[in-house]
């Protein structure tokens, strides 16, 4: 079946602009995660959603970052007033559950470049 | 708190020789550990996972890893490297609730 998809695959934006990144999880997966992969910091957890529960936002680096998940499916990660240090690959993953042992399936990522 | 340390940022082997990618973990309870692989310009793919069922875990593409509690290690091995194994490999520990903590990654190069 279809895997996790993300759009756009690449995004170049000017410093100070807002950007929205989209993630379509695997159908039926209740948990959705956002990660950021950058040269300096490696792979970092940002936020996750589980069903209708309040999201865990503990990994968001600043209040310029926010995310929504509508209807328990598609998620949008929004970065306001982008800065150059936001340049990274943003990865989305989904899984059937959020327990410790369940595999997460990753999308191909969105490469964000802030000029 | 959970963490993982990948001991080598870059490993280079010749095709047909064994692969060893080293990972040490720190966890306050019995961990769930994973190895993921990332090929250039592709998404992360699960190679294998340890969830306390068996200490020797077999994964895809001939890879395996052994959980050693006494050494707090979860090293990834493969008997014979193939050119297609060239990629970046991440050792990962689950922080409960499914949140994953990634190591810094090891880039594997395979020489013909």
Interface residues (C-beta under 8 A of the other chain):
Chain A: X3 X4 X31 X33 X35 X42 X43 X44 X45 X48 X50 X56 X59 X91 X93 X95 X97 X98 X99 X100 X101 X102 X103 X104 X105 X106 X107 X108 X109
Chain B: X32 X34 X36 X42 X43 X44 X45 X46 X49 X51 X90 X94 X96 X97 X98 X99 X100 X101 X102 X103 X104 X105
